[in-house]
Amino acid sequence: MSSDKEATIDHPDFEAVIGLEVHAQLQTKTKAFAAVESEYGEAPNTQLTPLCLGHPGTLPQVNEELIHYTVKMGLATGCDIAKRSIFARKNYFYPDLPKGYQISQYETPICFDGEIEITLPTYKKRIGLTRIHMEEDSGKSLHDQDPYHSLIDLNRAGSSLIEIVSEPDIRTPQEAYAYLTRIRQIVQYLDICDGNMEEGSLRCDANVSVRPRGQKAFGTRTELKNMNSFRNVEKAIQYEIDRQIALIQDGGEVMQETLLWDPNAMTTRSMRSKEEAHDYRYFPEPDLPPIVLDEAWLHSVKIALPELPDVRRARFIEQYSLGIDDAMTLTDQRALADYFESLVEASGDAKASSAMVLSNVLRVLNERGWSIEQFPLTSSELAQIIALKRDGKVNSSAQTTLFMELVNRAANSALDPTSKAKGVNIEDLAKELDLIQVSDDSEIEPFVDQVIAQHPEEVARYKEGKTALMGFFMGQVMKVSRGQANPELAQSLLRKKLD
């Protein structure tokens, strides 16, 4: 479902048809079918059991978290949930697959017929989901560690995965990007996957074809692999669309094949002919029983789902009177939305809290490459800074100075355990830094008198009707008071004396 403003590729005669297959590595405590932990970054081949190595006689056992997390994703994307589903063996030979097959699902996926809504600048669109199914990961082949050999790390072998398969509803690289980032947002909100493409916990393959506009039948598709960032997905799809159109226009024929994206050369290269499902010779997994779900359990999973991004965004707009762009930014990540709401609760001021997060906090996160989880100030500390501004004890400039001083002290404290930066009284620190605003008429009046005495020509022009000079006088008062004069009181005193 989309509007008339739906984006299309920039070609008058052809349109693209794109489907994405997204693998999300689940944050289960142990692997999908083996009781061994699977942590990213551990020494190669240290997180293994005989089952992971494909030893004869070993038997898999289903990790209940795998089922739970998959159903959460299915419910969050409006899927139908199969009350009974089975596992299958997907047979193929590759060095990083010790068993010679991968435990997956084929004919009976646990989740099917869902959808994901994406938002682009001028329209929204729903992308259908064919299926979400459970499977185990393969190991990893390393081609850059040894000049003469490819090495194998099996730590990842058997890790819990879900595969999310879209309908061929995507028409542009921009829609693909929006769809993929939406999936990342949902899995992060559900707390089932960290969504990190660079570490491989979220991986995407794209099926791309082009066809003449108005044609119903699909063109020959190619599969794109090795896209390790969201922007590379967008760039690779755009390149492949352009390549296929140019090939057809030159009288050539698109071959069904798997292509690898080279992000350095910004081109694709052929990997192998594209496999079909029958090439894998799927058959039911004989060592695992069917998964049977009852209504009571499904209901318990459904009511325990967190507030999802769209619902939270709408609530932020309604409850906190936020604009849609601000609400979208604040709900982009669950952790950021949580931080914002804790700040609102601590400060009692939604408007000031949103301004603080959107301007100061996000600026620091971007500059320093931090996630919100790494931000060193608690919402309680930030609420005290907001309170100083609200109570007229510091002005906007001083508030920013105080904020940065606290951020730097807290960051240094994290690096140096002997530092006493944490626990500092924030108002005392503002006084120490000479940031407290002067809010006593008797203290501000000398500054006002000094400015009036030093600028007789401007005073005369003001009295002749050049009232816009009030801005000039205010600037001078703030200058001589080193920014500490309360602006409202200073302006009131200026008007009284000038008028």
Summary of the structure (lengths in Angstrom):
residues: 499
radius of gyration: 29.9
end to end distance: 63.2
largest distance: 99.7
contacts: 1516
relative contact order: 0.09
helix: 41%
strand: 20%
